[in-house]
Amino acid sequence: MTEAAIALFALAYSATVLFALSGALRKRMAPRQAVLAALGISAAVHASTLFFAPADQRGLFLAFWAVPHLLLAPLLLWMIRR
């Protein structure tokens, strides 16, 4: 049960970050560029936090942000096509 709650939290957190960041960037650039920039910024920030994680838990930290981001990226790209 705890793992499901953590996975749901990770998905909600990633959705909030990506949608808010791409929405803010959309005011400055084209929609497709805004989504890709949001994904790049979020990946850079989250990847840099892996250096602070204990070596034996880096895989868990990577999965915590990478999997939800990869699930949400097609949704964001699909939304800009409309």
C-alpha positions, 0 to 999 in steps of 0.5 A: 500500500505504501509503494502505491501511495509513493508512486501516486505522489511521484506522478502527481508531483511530476505532473504539477512541476511539468505542467506549471513549468511548461505553462510558464515557459509557454509565455516566452516560447513556442508550445513545443519548445516550452514542453521540451524545455520544461522536461530538460530543466526538470531532468537537469534539476532532478538528475543533479539531486542524484549526487546527493543520494546515497549510492545504494538508493540512486536507482530508487531516486531515479525511478521516483522522477524518471518514470512519472516524467516519461509517462507525462511527456507524451501527454504534454506533447499530445496536449500541445497538438490540439 
